[in-house]
Amino acid sequence: MTDDDTTRILAELAQIRRADPPTHGGRVLSYVYDHGRPELDRIAAEAAAMFLPVNGLDPTTFSSVARLERDLVRFTRSVLHGDEDVVGSVTSGGTESCLLAVKSAREGWLAQQGRRAGDPGGPRPEVVMPTTAHPAFRKAAHYLGLVPVEVPVDPATGMVDADALLSAVTAATALVVVSAPNYPFGTIDPIARVADGAARLGVAVHVDACIGGWLLPWWPEGAAGEPWDFAVDGVTSISTDLHKYGYAPKGASVVLYRGRQRHRGQYFATTGWPGYPVVNPTMLGSRSATAMAAAWAVTQALGTQGYADLVAQTAAATGAVRRAIDGLSGLSVVGDPAAALLAVAADPDRAPAHQVDPFAWVDAVRRRGFLLQAQPAFAQGDGSVLPRTAHLTFTPVTESVTRELVAALRDGADEVRGRAAPGPQPDLVERVITGGLPEEMAPVLSTLEAMDGDAAPAALTSLLASVIDPDVGHDTDGAADA
Ligand SMILES: *Cc1c(COP(=O)(O)O)cnc(C)c1O
């Protein structure tokens, strides 16, 4: 391979990358967590490059990995008020952290029943959660053979009632899940009350702080209002993502447990094959240490003061945009979001002619250069319906674009106010699969929203599978593969 080859290949990669929306600069209000500090990107890149050849599968061989992991666990537990009884692992992301917390709780529950770890026979354990809990817990139930038990939240506030959640707990409950905050509405569940009640019943409680774990500890005036982490006795495990507000590149999260026995429950170990003795702390076998090294470097570079400073910036930007949204007629923020994420619904107190449809608004704001995330309406088990919303996640760089963002939100709302929401189109998913995503996403989302709970997953699966199918997929700009 010549230098020319290197240049050409990397140029092509850069060209492919140009199809993406900008990951820096505050234009994408989900998925990316921009600190706005180029020096952090540099240190993360160099740290990751240093660990590219390492295999995190075996920390007894690559002892550097064990060192990084111990440091990250120690730092994270200190932030979350854990004492020496709190231990855990670095995982590849929030979903893996949640899956492992559920596996650990399943093994704990099976042991209580006098059954063996991983035992598939007998009654299935349950995981109790508000409807707002992250889908990672439904996925965990699906993968690990538990029954998900979903408790409705108040459609006006996005809040679950602690007593309602606790009354869903039975002898089959292996775990109760609460969030700090939940993703859809950004509200914090009544964690102290739930943990207290669950502890009395002898049931484990997981706090999903995947998105809030690196925000809430420094949020001005204590966003949570009351303790929500290991300071609460009944909390038995917490997940928190380094690759969100920890500002590490994607591929790093931490799951922590109160008690070493609980942590052991997430492991898989076997000597039942002719090869080397296997012990996997997480879901993966061979695992990259690049994200862990980058996360280590970023947390070292920031320290608690660095996080406090970035949170202060994020909080200021959130306050400014929130006030602007509160001033937009026809839209209203759902409930009382605790930190840097919120959902905006059509104002229920307005007549349709004065309402702004969130899907239409997302498209209108996108035409003005900012990407919001559309969340379809959701019918809960009790028949109540959570509204369709637009979701916004703010980061430190939001501060640098507040004026442009507020103008886009306002002008977008003015453009579509009173306009009827686009309805579902029966053959739309098929057309998207063959023709690619349209400019206007509202009809696609309305179509998905109108599908029943069985049809939608199949449609989504076909759609996403087609995107990466070498014989079907095409770039959004219509360019053919080389
Ligand atoms: C992001 C998120 C997760 C899942 O994390 P991934 O890193 O996307 O796998 C779980 N819970 C909450 C509240 C989240 O915001």
The ligand as an SDF file (V2000), in Angstrom:
LIG
                    3D

 15 15  0  0  0  0  0  0  0  0999 V2000
  -29.4960    6.2930   26.1140 C   0  0  0  0  0  0  0  0  0  0  0  0
  -30.2950    5.6500   27.1910 C   0  0  0  0  0  0  0  0  0  0  0  0
  -30.2430    4.2690   27.4180 C   0  0  0  0  0  0  0  0  0  0  0  0
  -29.5560    3.2910   26.4850 C   0  0  0  0  0  0  0  0  0  0  0  0
  -28.2820    3.6290   26.2040 O   0  0  0  0  0  0  0  0  0  0  0  0
  -27.5270    3.3460   24.8360 P   0  0  0  0  0  0  0  0  0  0  0  0
  -26.1940    3.8700   25.1730 O   0  0  0  0  0  0  0  0  0  0  0  0
  -28.2170    4.0750   23.7350 O   0  0  0  0  0  0  0  0  0  0  0  0
  -27.5090    1.8740   24.6140 O   0  0  0  0  0  0  0  0  0  0  0  0
  -30.9350    3.7740   28.5050 C   0  0  0  0  0  0  0  0  0  0  0  0
  -31.6470    4.5810   29.2860 N   0  0  0  0  0  0  0  0  0  0  0  0
  -31.7440    5.9090   29.0990 C   0  0  0  0  0  0  0  0  0  0  0  0
  -32.5700    6.7560   30.0110 C   0  0  0  0  0  0  0  0  0  0  0  0
  -31.0690    6.4910   28.0320 C   0  0  0  0  0  0  0  0  0  0  0  0
  -31.1690    7.7960   27.7980 O   0  0  0  0  0  0  0  0  0  0  0  0
  1  2  1  0
  2  3  1  0
  2 14  2  0
  3  4  1  0
  3 10  2  0
  4  5  1  0
  5  6  1  0
  6  7  2  0
  6  8  1  0
  6  9  1  0
 10 11  1  0
 11 12  2  0
 12 13  1  0
 12 14  1  0
 14 15  1  0
M  END
$$$$
